[in-house]
Amino acid sequence: MFSTTKDILFIALAIGFVVITFFLSMALYVLTQVLRNIKKVSSDVSARWQDWAESITMVSHLVKGINKLATPLTFIMNYFKRRKEKIFKKKVAKLEKMVEGEDEEEEE
């Protein structure tokens, strides 16, 4: 079967190429599995990022809506605050008149 050393060399080289081919095919298979997992993870991250972006957009619209609602409420609150201050000033003025009236009676 093996007549010369050249035949042994060729058989060793053939076995070496088969082994290298086997390991390269296994490496290619593992690489495709890793890339498939990377693609799956990146799509999951992208989906979650999209969910976060939608949530942030929803909160932003909610805050804008609250701001639109708060503007008239601020106006109404300021109206009642000014009204309360006017009523308070009137009561203080009445009390001051009453106190001045009592002071005049005490002087007489």
TILUMMAR-463156 format. One record per residue: residue number from 1; residue in one letter; x, y, z of N, C-alpha, C in turn. Coordinates in Angstrom, 1 decimal. Layout:
REM residues N
{NUM; a; {X; Y; Z}; {X; Y; Z}; {X; Y; Z}}
...
//
This chain:
REM residues 108
{1; m; {0.8; -1.2; 0.0}; {0.0; 0.0; 0.0}; {0.9; 1.2; 0.0}}
{2; f; {1.8; 1.3; 1.0}; {2.7; 2.5; 1.0}; {4.0; 2.0; 0.3}}
{3; s; {4.2; 2.5; -0.8}; {5.5; 2.0; -1.5}; {6.6; 2.9; -1.2}}
{4; t; {6.3; 4.2; -1.0}; {7.4; 5.1; -0.8}; {7.0; 6.1; 0.4}}
{5; t; {8.0; 6.8; 0.8}; {7.7; 7.9; 1.8}; {6.9; 9.0; 1.3}}
{6; k; {6.9; 9.1; 0.0}; {6.0; 10.1; -0.6}; {4.6; 9.8; -0.4}}
{7; d; {4.2; 8.5; -0.5}; {2.9; 8.1; -0.3}; {2.4; 8.4; 1.1}}
{8; i; {3.3; 8.1; 2.1}; {3.0; 8.4; 3.5}; {2.8; 9.9; 3.7}}
{9; l; {3.6; 10.7; 3.0}; {3.4; 12.1; 3.1}; {2.1; 12.6; 2.6}}
{10; f; {1.7; 12.0; 1.4}; {0.4; 12.4; 0.8}; {-0.8; 12.0; 1.7}}
{11; i; {-0.7; 10.8; 2.3}; {-1.7; 10.4; 3.2}; {-1.8; 11.2; 4.4}}
{12; a; {-0.7; 11.6; 5.0}; {-0.6; 12.5; 6.2}; {-1.2; 13.9; 5.8}}
{13; l; {-0.8; 14.4; 4.6}; {-1.4; 15.7; 4.2}; {-2.9; 15.6; 4.0}}
{14; a; {-3.4; 14.5; 3.4}; {-4.8; 14.3; 3.2}; {-5.5; 14.2; 4.5}}
{15; i; {-5.0; 13.5; 5.5}; {-5.6; 13.4; 6.8}; {-5.6; 14.8; 7.5}}
{16; g; {-4.5; 15.5; 7.3}; {-4.4; 16.9; 7.9}; {-5.4; 17.8; 7.3}}
{17; f; {-5.6; 17.7; 6.0}; {-6.6; 18.6; 5.3}; {-8.0; 18.2; 5.8}}
{18; v; {-8.3; 16.9; 6.0}; {-9.6; 16.5; 6.4}; {-9.8; 17.1; 7.8}}
{19; v; {-8.8; 17.0; 8.7}; {-9.0; 17.5; 10.1}; {-9.2; 19.0; 10.0}}
{20; i; {-8.4; 19.7; 9.3}; {-8.5; 21.2; 9.2}; {-9.8; 21.5; 8.6}}
{21; t; {-10.3; 20.8; 7.6}; {-11.6; 21.1; 7.0}; {-12.7; 20.8; 8.1}}
{22; f; {-12.6; 19.8; 8.9}; {-13.6; 19.5; 9.9}; {-13.6; 20.6; 10.9}}
{23; f; {-12.4; 21.1; 11.4}; {-12.4; 22.1; 12.4}; {-12.9; 23.5; 11.8}}
{24; l; {-12.5; 23.7; 10.6}; {-13.0; 25.0; 10.0}; {-14.5; 25.0; 9.8}}
{25; s; {-15.1; 23.8; 9.4}; {-16.5; 23.7; 9.3}; {-17.2; 23.9; 10.7}}
{26; m; {-16.6; 23.3; 11.7}; {-17.2; 23.5; 13.1}; {-17.1; 24.9; 13.5}}
{27; a; {-15.9; 25.6; 13.2}; {-15.8; 27.0; 13.6}; {-16.8; 27.8; 12.8}}
{28; l; {-17.1; 27.5; 11.6}; {-18.0; 28.2; 10.8}; {-19.4; 28.0; 11.3}}
{29; y; {-19.7; 26.8; 11.8}; {-21.0; 26.5; 12.4}; {-21.2; 27.3; 13.7}}
{30; v; {-20.2; 27.3; 14.5}; {-20.2; 28.0; 15.8}; {-20.4; 29.5; 15.5}}
{31; l; {-19.6; 30.0; 14.5}; {-19.7; 31.4; 14.2}; {-21.1; 31.8; 13.7}}
{32; t; {-21.8; 31.0; 12.9}; {-23.1; 31.2; 12.5}; {-24.1; 31.2; 13.7}}
{33; q; {-23.9; 30.3; 14.6}; {-24.8; 30.3; 15.8}; {-24.6; 31.6; 16.7}}
{34; v; {-23.4; 32.0; 16.8}; {-23.1; 33.2; 17.6}; {-23.7; 34.4; 16.9}}
{35; l; {-23.6; 34.5; 15.6}; {-24.2; 35.6; 14.8}; {-25.7; 35.6; 14.9}}
{36; r; {-26.3; 34.4; 14.9}; {-27.7; 34.3; 15.0}; {-28.2; 34.8; 16.4}}
{37; n; {-27.4; 34.4; 17.4}; {-27.8; 34.9; 18.8}; {-27.6; 36.4; 18.9}}
{38; i; {-26.6; 36.9; 18.3}; {-26.4; 38.4; 18.3}; {-27.5; 39.1; 17.6}}
{39; k; {-28.0; 38.5; 16.5}; {-29.1; 39.1; 15.8}; {-30.4; 39.1; 16.7}}
{40; k; {-30.6; 37.9; 17.3}; {-31.7; 37.8; 18.2}; {-31.7; 38.8; 19.4}}
{41; v; {-30.5; 38.9; 20.0}; {-30.4; 39.8; 21.1}; {-30.5; 41.3; 20.6}}
{42; s; {-30.0; 41.6; 19.5}; {-30.1; 43.0; 19.0}; {-31.5; 43.3; 18.6}}
{43; s; {-32.3; 42.4; 18.1}; {-33.7; 42.6; 17.8}; {-34.5; 42.8; 19.1}}
{44; d; {-34.1; 42.0; 20.1}; {-34.8; 42.2; 21.4}; {-34.5; 43.5; 22.0}}
{45; v; {-33.2; 43.9; 22.0}; {-32.8; 45.2; 22.5}; {-33.5; 46.3; 21.7}}
{46; s; {-33.6; 46.2; 20.4}; {-34.3; 47.2; 19.6}; {-35.8; 47.3; 19.9}}
{47; a; {-36.4; 46.1; 20.2}; {-37.8; 46.1; 20.5}; {-38.0; 46.8; 21.9}}
{48; r; {-37.1; 46.5; 22.8}; {-37.3; 47.1; 24.2}; {-37.0; 48.6; 24.1}}
{49; w; {-36.0; 49.0; 23.3}; {-35.7; 50.4; 23.1}; {-36.9; 51.1; 22.5}}
{50; q; {-37.6; 50.5; 21.5}; {-38.8; 51.1; 20.9}; {-39.9; 51.2; 22.0}}
{51; d; {-40.0; 50.3; 22.8}; {-41.0; 50.4; 23.9}; {-40.7; 51.5; 24.8}}
{52; w; {-39.4; 51.7; 25.2}; {-39.0; 52.8; 26.0}; {-39.3; 54.1; 25.3}}
{53; a; {-39.0; 54.2; 24.0}; {-39.2; 55.4; 23.3}; {-40.7; 55.8; 23.3}}
{54; e; {-41.5; 54.8; 23.1}; {-43.0; 55.0; 23.1}; {-43.4; 55.5; 24.5}}
{55; s; {-42.9; 54.9; 25.5}; {-43.3; 55.3; 26.9}; {-42.8; 56.7; 27.2}}
{56; i; {-41.6; 57.1; 26.7}; {-41.1; 58.4; 26.9}; {-42.0; 59.4; 26.2}}
{57; t; {-42.4; 59.0; 24.9}; {-43.2; 59.9; 24.1}; {-44.6; 60.1; 24.8}}
{58; m; {-45.1; 59.0; 25.3}; {-46.4; 59.1; 26.0}; {-46.4; 60.0; 27.2}}
{59; v; {-45.3; 59.8; 28.0}; {-45.1; 60.7; 29.2}; {-45.0; 62.1; 28.8}}
{60; s; {-44.2; 62.4; 27.7}; {-44.1; 63.7; 27.2}; {-45.4; 64.3; 26.8}}
{61; h; {-46.2; 63.6; 26.1}; {-47.6; 64.1; 25.7}; {-48.4; 64.3; 26.9}}
{62; l; {-48.3; 63.5; 27.9}; {-49.1; 63.6; 29.2}; {-48.7; 64.9; 29.9}}
{63; v; {-47.3; 65.2; 30.0}; {-46.9; 66.4; 30.6}; {-47.3; 67.6; 29.9}}
{64; k; {-47.3; 67.5; 28.5}; {-47.8; 68.7; 27.7}; {-49.3; 68.9; 28.0}}
{65; g; {-50.1; 67.8; 28.1}; {-51.5; 67.9; 28.4}; {-51.7; 68.5; 29.8}}
{66; i; {-50.9; 68.1; 30.8}; {-51.1; 68.7; 32.1}; {-50.7; 70.1; 32.1}}
{67; n; {-49.7; 70.5; 31.3}; {-49.3; 71.9; 31.2}; {-50.4; 72.7; 30.6}}
{68; k; {-51.1; 72.2; 29.6}; {-52.2; 72.9; 29.0}; {-53.4; 73.0; 29.9}}
{69; l; {-53.6; 72.0; 30.8}; {-54.6; 72.1; 31.8}; {-54.2; 73.0; 32.9}}
{70; a; {-53.0; 73.1; 33.3}; {-52.5; 73.9; 34.4}; {-52.6; 75.4; 34.1}}
{71; t; {-52.5; 75.8; 32.9}; {-52.5; 77.2; 32.6}; {-53.9; 77.8; 33.0}}
{72; p; {-55.0; 77.3; 32.6}; {-56.3; 77.9; 33.0}; {-56.4; 77.7; 34.5}}
{73; l; {-56.0; 76.6; 35.1}; {-56.1; 76.4; 36.5}; {-55.3; 77.5; 37.3}}
{74; t; {-54.1; 77.8; 36.8}; {-53.3; 78.9; 37.4}; {-54.1; 80.2; 37.4}}
{75; f; {-54.7; 80.5; 36.2}; {-55.5; 81.7; 36.1}; {-56.6; 81.8; 37.1}}
{76; i; {-57.3; 80.6; 37.3}; {-58.4; 80.6; 38.2}; {-57.9; 80.7; 39.7}}
{77; m; {-56.8; 80.0; 40.0}; {-56.2; 80.1; 41.3}; {-55.8; 81.5; 41.6}}
{78; n; {-55.2; 82.2; 40.7}; {-54.7; 83.6; 40.9}; {-56.0; 84.5; 41.1}}
{79; y; {-57.0; 84.2; 40.4}; {-58.3; 85.0; 40.6}; {-58.8; 84.9; 42.0}}
{80; f; {-58.8; 83.6; 42.5}; {-59.3; 83.4; 43.9}; {-58.3; 84.0; 44.9}}
{81; k; {-57.1; 83.9; 44.6}; {-56.1; 84.5; 45.5}; {-56.2; 86.0; 45.6}}
{82; r; {-56.4; 86.7; 44.5}; {-56.6; 88.1; 44.5}; {-57.9; 88.5; 45.2}}
{83; r; {-58.9; 87.7; 45.0}; {-60.2; 87.9; 45.7}; {-60.1; 87.7; 47.2}}
{84; k; {-59.4; 86.7; 47.6}; {-59.1; 86.5; 49.0}; {-58.4; 87.7; 49.6}}
{85; e; {-57.3; 88.2; 48.9}; {-56.6; 89.3; 49.4}; {-57.4; 90.5; 49.5}}
{86; k; {-58.3; 90.8; 48.6}; {-59.2; 91.9; 48.6}; {-60.2; 91.8; 49.8}}
{87; i; {-60.7; 90.6; 50.0}; {-61.6; 90.4; 51.2}; {-60.8; 90.6; 52.5}}
{88; f; {-59.6; 90.1; 52.5}; {-58.8; 90.3; 53.7}; {-58.5; 91.7; 54.0}}
{89; k; {-58.2; 92.5; 52.9}; {-57.9; 93.9; 53.1}; {-59.1; 94.7; 53.6}}
{90; k; {-60.3; 94.3; 53.1}; {-61.5; 95.0; 53.5}; {-61.8; 94.7; 55.0}}
{91; k; {-61.6; 93.4; 55.4}; {-61.7; 93.1; 56.8}; {-60.8; 93.8; 57.7}}
{92; v; {-59.5; 93.9; 57.2}; {-58.5; 94.6; 58.0}; {-58.9; 96.1; 58.1}}
{93; a; {-59.4; 96.7; 57.0}; {-59.8; 98.1; 57.0}; {-60.9; 98.3; 58.0}}
{94; k; {-61.9; 97.4; 58.0}; {-63.0; 97.5; 59.0}; {-62.5; 97.4; 60.4}}
{95; l; {-61.6; 96.4; 60.7}; {-61.1; 96.3; 62.0}; {-60.3; 97.6; 62.4}}
{96; e; {-59.6; 98.1; 61.5}; {-58.8; 99.4; 61.8}; {-59.8; 100.5; 62.1}}
{97; k; {-60.9; 100.6; 61.4}; {-61.9; 101.6; 61.6}; {-62.5; 101.4; 63.0}}
{98; m; {-62.8; 100.1; 63.3}; {-63.4; 99.8; 64.6}; {-62.4; 100.2; 65.7}}
{99; v; {-61.1; 99.9; 65.5}; {-60.1; 100.2; 66.5}; {-60.0; 101.7; 66.7}}
{100; e; {-60.0; 102.4; 65.6}; {-59.9; 103.9; 65.6}; {-61.1; 104.4; 66.3}}
{101; g; {-62.3; 103.9; 66.0}; {-63.5; 104.3; 66.7}; {-63.4; 104.1; 68.2}}
{102; e; {-62.9; 103.0; 68.6}; {-62.7; 102.7; 70.1}; {-61.7; 103.6; 70.7}}
{103; d; {-60.6; 103.9; 70.0}; {-59.6; 104.9; 70.5}; {-60.2; 106.2; 70.7}}
{104; e; {-61.1; 106.7; 69.8}; {-61.7; 108.0; 69.9}; {-62.7; 108.0; 71.1}}
{105; e; {-63.4; 106.9; 71.3}; {-64.3; 106.9; 72.5}; {-63.5; 106.9; 73.8}}
{106; e; {-62.3; 106.2; 73.8}; {-61.5; 106.2; 75.0}; {-61.0; 107.6; 75.3}}
{107; e; {-60.7; 108.4; 74.3}; {-60.1; 109.7; 74.5}; {-61.1; 110.6; 75.0}}
{108; e; {-62.4; 110.4; 74.7}; {-63.4; 111.3; 75.2}; {-63.8; 111.1; 76.6}}
//
